Amino acid sequence: MTNQITEADLRAALPDVESEQRLDGVFTGATIYRDKWGIPHITADNEPDLFFG
């Protein structure tokens, strides 16, 4: 028996890059976004929020 990877499997494995998340633990704000090459960037109002992100 062979296991086939379907298109649905591949789509399910992709990270969510469109929704907004609000998390406990961030004090004043952090933003994580991906550039046109898919590389994530993190900006934050302070160092603890930066490392949390």
C-alpha angles and dihedrals in degrees: 000000000000124000111225120205108223130204088251089056091052093048091048090055094057118100121248104255100165110055126083118237128200114201134187109237098051108107106193108353148303132192126203118189138161123235123223090279093053095252111145120232126192127206124179142172093236141011099259090053090047093055092043089055 
